Amino acid sequence: MNVNHRQPATWSHRSLVVCLALAAGLVTAIGAGGWAAEQEVPSLGEQLVRQFWEAVRTADVDALDAILAPGFQSVHQDGTRSRDKELALLAAIGISEYTLTGFVSTRQGAAVVVTYMASVEETLAGVRTTATPAPRMAVFLMTETGWRLLAIANLKAMGSEQ
């Protein structure tokens, strides 16, 4: 009599992580109202970024306060900033002119991610930068009160080779 004894199937750590990631993606896709992973939304993303930049240019602290989400974070070459620290930086950044180009926007559910290039002279951590174009990223979240800026990444070099 030939009996084939098999070991019970076990999940490797990698297989479990992959399955959990796929399940999370499925839940996110279903929660977002469908299977589409992302949708191009250039006009919305660009509009939101331009509203933010105009509030920065005019140092409109009330508008900036309304734009930044409660859980806002930023990252710059000199480190990260909380919402309050970013508001203080934006109120004193001192820009008058800027150029924004190369917008790429995607939407996933209630979030819009926008990448773009910004050419602007600004003061960061007491250092005046040049107008050399640099990549930026902004993440907006739809809330009960409208679109709020949840995070930004400023990839502008702050050293002497700006």
C-alpha atoms as an extended CHARMM CRD file, in Angstrom:
* protein
*
       162  EXT
         1         1  MET       CA              0.0000000000        0.0000000000        0.0000000000  PROA      1               0.0000000000
         2         2  ASN       CA              1.4640000000        3.3140000000       -1.1550000000  PROA      2               0.0000000000
         3         3  VAL       CA              0.3370000000        6.1840000000        1.0230000000  PROA      3               0.0000000000
         4         4  ASN       CA              1.3420000000        9.6620000000        0.0090000000  PROA      4               0.0000000000
         5         5  HSD       CA              1.8020000000       11.7820000000        3.1180000000  PROA      5               0.0000000000
         6         6  ARG       CA              1.8420000000       15.4770000000        2.3990000000  PROA      6               0.0000000000
         7         7  GLN       CA              2.9180000000       18.1660000000        4.7680000000  PROA      7               0.0000000000
         8         8  PRO       CA              0.2080000000       20.7090000000        5.5020000000  PROA      8               0.0000000000
         9         9  ALA       CA              0.5770000000       23.8480000000        3.4110000000  PROA      9               0.0000000000
        10        10  THR       CA              2.2740000000       26.7090000000        5.1970000000  PROA      10              0.0000000000
        11        11  TRP       CA              2.4310000000       30.3570000000        4.2360000000  PROA      11              0.0000000000
        12        12  SER       CA              5.8090000000       31.9510000000        3.8940000000  PROA      12              0.0000000000
        13        13  HSD       CA              6.1740000000       35.4450000000        5.3200000000  PROA      13              0.0000000000
        14        14  ARG       CA              6.5480000000       36.8850000000        1.8050000000  PROA      14              0.0000000000
        15        15  SER       CA              3.3850000000       35.1280000000        0.5480000000  PROA      15              0.0000000000
        16        16  LEU       CA              1.4060000000       36.4200000000        3.5070000000  PROA      16              0.0000000000
        17        17  VAL       CA              2.6280000000       39.9910000000        2.9650000000  PROA      17              0.0000000000
        18        18  VAL       CA              1.7770000000       39.8380000000       -0.7500000000  PROA      18              0.0000000000
        19        19  CYS       CA             -1.7240000000       38.4970000000       -0.0360000000  PROA      19              0.0000000000
        20        20  LEU       CA             -2.3570000000       41.1470000000        2.6080000000  PROA      20              0.0000000000
        21        21  ALA       CA             -1.1710000000       43.8740000000        0.2310000000  PROA      21              0.0000000000
        22        22  LEU       CA             -3.4500000000       42.5820000000       -2.5220000000  PROA      22              0.0000000000
        23        23  ALA       CA             -6.3850000000       42.4180000000       -0.1120000000  PROA      23              0.0000000000
        24        24  ALA       CA             -5.7190000000       45.9850000000        1.0440000000  PROA      24              0.0000000000
        25        25  GLY       CA             -5.5920000000       47.1390000000       -2.5770000000  PROA      25              0.0000000000
        26        26  LEU       CA             -8.8760000000       45.3900000000       -3.3070000000  PROA      26              0.0000000000
        27        27  VAL       CA            -10.5740000000       46.9880000000       -0.3120000000  PROA      27              0.0000000000
        28        28  THR       CA             -9.2260000000       50.4050000000       -1.3660000000  PROA      28              0.0000000000
        29        29  ALA       CA            -10.4100000000       49.9380000000       -4.9550000000  PROA      29              0.0000000000
        30        30  ILE       CA            -13.8610000000       48.8280000000       -3.8780000000  PROA      30              0.0000000000
        31        31  GLY       CA            -14.0770000000       51.6390000000       -1.3290000000  PROA      31              0.0000000000
        32        32  ALA       CA            -13.0980000000       54.1290000000       -4.0210000000  PROA      32              0.0000000000
        33        33  GLY       CA            -16.0940000000       53.1030000000       -6.0590000000  PROA      33              0.0000000000
        34        34  GLY       CA            -14.6050000000       50.7320000000       -8.5750000000  PROA      34              0.0000000000
        35        35  TRP       CA            -11.6820000000       48.7740000000       -9.8830000000  PROA      35              0.0000000000
        36        36  ALA       CA             -9.7720000000       51.5640000000      -11.5970000000  PROA      36              0.0000000000
        37        37  ALA       CA             -6.4500000000       51.9930000000       -9.8240000000  PROA      37              0.0000000000
        38        38  GLU       CA             -6.1360000000       55.6490000000      -10.6820000000  PROA      38              0.0000000000
        39        39  GLN       CA             -7.6870000000       58.2760000000      -12.8740000000  PROA      39              0.0000000000
        40        40  GLU       CA             -5.9720000000       61.1470000000      -14.6210000000  PROA      40              0.0000000000
        41        41  VAL       CA             -7.2580000000       64.4280000000      -13.2430000000  PROA      41              0.0000000000
        42        42  PRO       CA             -4.8820000000       67.0940000000      -14.5120000000  PROA      42              0.0000000000
        43        43  SER       CA             -7.2390000000       70.0290000000      -14.2750000000  PROA      43              0.0000000000
        44        44  LEU       CA             -8.2350000000       69.3220000000      -10.6550000000  PROA      44              0.0000000000
        45        45  GLY       CA             -4.6870000000       68.6650000000       -9.4240000000  PROA      45              0.0000000000
        46        46  GLU       CA             -3.2430000000       71.6790000000      -11.2010000000  PROA      46              0.0000000000
        47        47  GLN       CA             -6.0780000000       73.8980000000       -9.9310000000  PROA      47              0.0000000000
        48        48  LEU       CA             -5.5100000000       72.8140000000       -6.3160000000  PROA      48              0.0000000000
        49        49  VAL       CA             -1.7500000000       73.3730000000       -6.5380000000  PROA      49              0.0000000000
        50        50  ARG       CA             -2.1950000000       76.8080000000       -8.1370000000  PROA      50              0.0000000000
        51        51  GLN       CA             -4.6350000000       77.8540000000       -5.3810000000  PROA      51              0.0000000000
        52        52  PHE       CA             -2.0600000000       76.8200000000       -2.7900000000  PROA      52              0.0000000000
        53        53  TRP       CA              0.7500000000       78.7280000000       -4.5170000000  PROA      53              0.0000000000
        54        54  GLU       CA             -1.3270000000       81.9090000000       -4.8140000000  PROA      54              0.0000000000
        55        55  ALA       CA             -2.0410000000       81.7630000000       -1.0750000000  PROA      55              0.0000000000
        56        56  VAL       CA              1.7110000000       81.3770000000       -0.4860000000  PROA      56              0.0000000000
        57        57  ARG       CA              2.6000000000       84.2340000000       -2.8720000000  PROA      57              0.0000000000
        58        58  THR       CA              0.1580000000       86.6050000000       -1.1980000000  PROA      58              0.0000000000
        59        59  ALA       CA              1.0900000000       85.3530000000        2.3040000000  PROA      59              0.0000000000
        60        60  ASP       CA             -2.6240000000       84.7690000000        2.9460000000  PROA      60              0.0000000000
        61        61  VAL       CA             -2.3300000000       82.9900000000        6.2850000000  PROA      61              0.0000000000
        62        62  ASP       CA             -6.1150000000       82.5320000000        6.5950000000  PROA      62              0.0000000000
        63        63  ALA       CA             -6.2950000000       80.8430000000        3.1800000000  PROA      63              0.0000000000
        64        64  LEU       CA             -3.2640000000       78.6720000000        3.9850000000  PROA      64              0.0000000000
        65        65  ASP       CA             -4.8300000000       77.7050000000        7.3090000000  PROA      65              0.0000000000
        66        66  ALA       CA             -7.9670000000       76.6360000000        5.4340000000  PROA      66              0.0000000000
        67        67  ILE       CA             -5.9790000000       74.7260000000        2.7720000000  PROA      67              0.0000000000
        68        68  LEU       CA             -3.7050000000       72.6670000000        5.0570000000  PROA      68              0.0000000000
        69        69  ALA       CA             -5.3030000000       69.5270000000        6.5070000000  PROA      69              0.0000000000
        70        70  PRO       CA             -5.0980000000       68.9720000000       10.2860000000  PROA      70              0.0000000000
        71        71  GLY       CA             -2.6850000000       66.0650000000        9.7720000000  PROA      71              0.0000000000
        72        72  PHE       CA             -0.5150000000       67.9390000000        7.2420000000  PROA      72              0.0000000000
        73        73  GLN       CA              3.2000000000       67.1120000000        6.8730000000  PROA      73              0.0000000000
        74        74  SER       CA              5.9180000000       68.4540000000        4.6120000000  PROA      74              0.0000000000
        75        75  VAL       CA              9.3940000000       67.3070000000        3.7380000000  PROA      75              0.0000000000
        76        76  HSD       CA             12.1990000000       69.5770000000        2.6000000000  PROA      76              0.0000000000
        77        77  GLN       CA             15.9330000000       69.0430000000        2.2720000000  PROA      77              0.0000000000
        78        78  ASP       CA             16.3870000000       70.2960000000        5.8400000000  PROA      78              0.0000000000
        79        79  GLY       CA             13.8200000000       67.8640000000        7.2780000000  PROA      79              0.0000000000
        80        80  THR       CA             10.1160000000       67.5100000000        7.9650000000  PROA      80              0.0000000000
        81        81  ARG       CA              7.6180000000       70.0370000000        9.2240000000  PROA      81              0.0000000000
        82        82  SER       CA              4.3080000000       69.7720000000       11.0210000000  PROA      82              0.0000000000
        83        83  ARG       CA              1.2960000000       71.8200000000        9.9890000000  PROA      83              0.0000000000
        84        84  ASP       CA              2.1020000000       74.6720000000       12.4030000000  PROA      84              0.0000000000
        85        85  LYS       CA              5.7700000000       74.8150000000       11.3900000000  PROA      85              0.0000000000
        86        86  GLU       CA              4.8450000000       74.8030000000        7.7010000000  PROA      86              0.0000000000
        87        87  LEU       CA              2.3390000000       77.6350000000        8.2230000000  PROA      87              0.0000000000
        88        88  ALA       CA              5.0660000000       79.6910000000        9.8890000000  PROA      88              0.0000000000
        89        89  LEU       CA              7.4800000000       78.9500000000        7.0340000000  PROA      89              0.0000000000
        90        90  LEU       CA              4.9000000000       79.7920000000        4.3470000000  PROA      90              0.0000000000
        91        91  ALA       CA              3.9760000000       83.0890000000        6.0220000000  PROA      91              0.0000000000
        92        92  ALA       CA              7.6290000000       84.2060000000        5.8430000000  PROA      92              0.0000000000
        93        93  ILE       CA              8.7960000000       82.5170000000        2.6250000000  PROA      93              0.0000000000
        94        94  GLY       CA              8.8050000000       85.7780000000        0.6670000000  PROA      94              0.0000000000
        95        95  ILE       CA              8.0230000000       84.8930000000       -2.9420000000  PROA      95              0.0000000000
        96        96  SER       CA              6.7410000000       87.2730000000       -5.5730000000  PROA      96              0.0000000000
        97        97  GLU       CA              6.9750000000       85.3180000000       -8.8050000000  PROA      97              0.0000000000
        98        98  TYR       CA              6.9260000000       81.6350000000       -9.5870000000  PROA      98              0.0000000000
        99        99  THR       CA              6.4820000000       79.3090000000      -12.5560000000  PROA      99              0.0000000000
       100       100  LEU       CA              4.7660000000       75.9210000000      -12.2830000000  PROA      100             0.0000000000
       101       101  THR       CA              5.0770000000       73.3850000000      -15.1130000000  PROA      101             0.0000000000
       102       102  GLY       CA              4.9060000000       69.6970000000      -15.9580000000  PROA      102             0.0000000000
       103       103  PHE       CA              1.8210000000       68.7910000000      -13.9340000000  PROA      103             0.0000000000
       104       104  VAL       CA              0.9860000000       65.1030000000      -13.5430000000  PROA      104             0.0000000000
       105       105  SER       CA             -2.0910000000       64.3480000000      -11.4310000000  PROA      105             0.0000000000
       106       106  THR       CA             -3.7390000000       61.1270000000      -10.4130000000  PROA      106             0.0000000000
       107       107  ARG       CA             -6.7410000000       60.4300000000       -8.2560000000  PROA      107             0.0000000000
       108       108  GLN       CA             -7.3040000000       57.4180000000       -6.0230000000  PROA      108             0.0000000000
       109       109  GLY       CA            -10.6000000000       57.6260000000       -4.1790000000  PROA      109             0.0000000000
       110       110  ALA       CA            -10.6010000000       60.7230000000       -2.0050000000  PROA      110             0.0000000000
       111       111  ALA       CA             -6.9470000000       61.5720000000       -2.7120000000  PROA      111             0.0000000000
       112       112  VAL       CA             -5.2870000000       63.5020000000       -5.5270000000  PROA      112             0.0000000000
       113       113  VAL       CA             -1.5170000000       63.2720000000       -5.9780000000  PROA      113             0.0000000000
       114       114  VAL       CA              0.1610000000       65.9860000000       -8.0420000000  PROA      114             0.0000000000
       115       115  THR       CA              3.7750000000       66.1420000000       -9.1810000000  PROA      115             0.0000000000
       116       116  TYR       CA              5.1520000000       69.1810000000      -10.9570000000  PROA      116             0.0000000000
       117       117  MET       CA              8.1650000000       71.4550000000      -11.3880000000  PROA      117             0.0000000000
       118       118  ALA       CA              8.4170000000       74.7900000000       -9.5770000000  PROA      118             0.0000000000
       119       119  SER       CA             10.7420000000       77.6430000000      -10.4580000000  PROA      119             0.0000000000
       120       120  VAL       CA             10.7810000000       80.1020000000       -7.5780000000  PROA      120             0.0000000000
       121       121  GLU       CA             13.1120000000       82.1160000000       -5.3850000000  PROA      121             0.0000000000
       122       122  GLU       CA             12.1500000000       81.4160000000       -1.7900000000  PROA      122             0.0000000000
       123       123  THR       CA             13.6280000000       81.5400000000        1.6800000000  PROA      123             0.0000000000
       124       124  LEU       CA             13.9180000000       78.1510000000        3.3720000000  PROA      124             0.0000000000
       125       125  ALA       CA             15.5330000000       77.8340000000        6.8090000000  PROA      125             0.0000000000
       126       126  GLY       CA             17.0090000000       81.3070000000        6.3690000000  PROA      126             0.0000000000
       127       127  VAL       CA             18.5930000000       80.4580000000        3.0000000000  PROA      127             0.0000000000
       128       128  ARG       CA             17.4740000000       82.1870000000       -0.2090000000  PROA      128             0.0000000000
       129       129  THR       CA             17.2000000000       79.6990000000       -3.0850000000  PROA      129             0.0000000000
       130       130  THR       CA             17.5500000000       80.4150000000       -6.7910000000  PROA      130             0.0000000000
       131       131  ALA       CA             14.7630000000       80.0220000000       -9.3360000000  PROA      131             0.0000000000
       132       132  THR       CA             16.2650000000       76.7940000000      -10.7150000000  PROA      132             0.0000000000
       133       133  PRO       CA             13.3330000000       74.4390000000      -11.4660000000  PROA      133             0.0000000000
       134       134  ALA       CA             12.8910000000       71.6710000000       -8.8920000000  PROA      134             0.0000000000
       135       135  PRO       CA             10.4210000000       68.7960000000       -8.5250000000  PROA      135             0.0000000000
       136       136  ARG       CA              7.5550000000       69.0540000000       -6.0580000000  PROA      136             0.0000000000
       137       137  MET       CA              4.7570000000       66.7650000000       -4.9200000000  PROA      137             0.0000000000
       138       138  ALA       CA              1.4330000000       67.6070000000       -3.2970000000  PROA      138             0.0000000000
       139       139  VAL       CA             -1.2010000000       65.2540000000       -1.8850000000  PROA      139             0.0000000000
       140       140  PHE       CA             -4.7460000000       66.5450000000       -1.4610000000  PROA      140             0.0000000000
       141       141  LEU       CA             -7.5510000000       64.8080000000        0.4270000000  PROA      141             0.0000000000
       142       142  MET       CA            -11.2910000000       65.3610000000       -0.0290000000  PROA      142             0.0000000000
       143       143  THR       CA            -12.8180000000       66.0750000000        3.3820000000  PROA      143             0.0000000000
       144       144  GLU       CA            -16.2170000000       67.1860000000        4.6450000000  PROA      144             0.0000000000
       145       145  THR       CA            -15.0350000000       70.7810000000        4.1840000000  PROA      145             0.0000000000
       146       146  GLY       CA            -13.5620000000       70.3030000000        0.6880000000  PROA      146             0.0000000000
       147       147  TRP       CA            -10.1110000000       69.5790000000       -0.6840000000  PROA      147             0.0000000000
       148       148  ARG       CA             -7.3330000000       69.9130000000        1.9180000000  PROA      148             0.0000000000
       149       149  LEU       CA             -3.5830000000       69.7060000000        1.3690000000  PROA      149             0.0000000000
       150       150  LEU       CA             -2.3410000000       66.6790000000        3.3270000000  PROA      150             0.0000000000
       151       151  ALA       CA              1.3490000000       66.6040000000        2.3390000000  PROA      151             0.0000000000
       152       152  ILE       CA              3.9720000000       68.2970000000        0.2110000000  PROA      152             0.0000000000
       153       153  ALA       CA              7.4890000000       67.3470000000       -0.8030000000  PROA      153             0.0000000000
       154       154  ASN       CA              9.8800000000       70.1050000000       -1.8370000000  PROA      154             0.0000000000
       155       155  LEU       CA             12.9000000000       68.6170000000       -3.5850000000  PROA      155             0.0000000000
       156       156  LYS       CA             14.6200000000       71.9990000000       -3.9900000000  PROA      156             0.0000000000
       157       157  ALA       CA             18.2910000000       71.8960000000       -2.9920000000  PROA      157             0.0000000000
       158       158  MET       CA             19.0560000000       74.3660000000       -0.2100000000  PROA      158             0.0000000000
       159       159  GLY       CA             22.8620000000       74.3140000000       -0.3880000000  PROA      159             0.0000000000
       160       160  SER       CA             25.2300000000       76.6030000000       -2.2620000000  PROA      160             0.0000000000
       161       161  GLU       CA             24.6580000000       74.7360000000       -5.5620000000  PROA      161             0.0000000000
       162       162  GLN       CA             21.0650000000       75.8300000000       -5.9300000000  PROA      162             0.0000000000
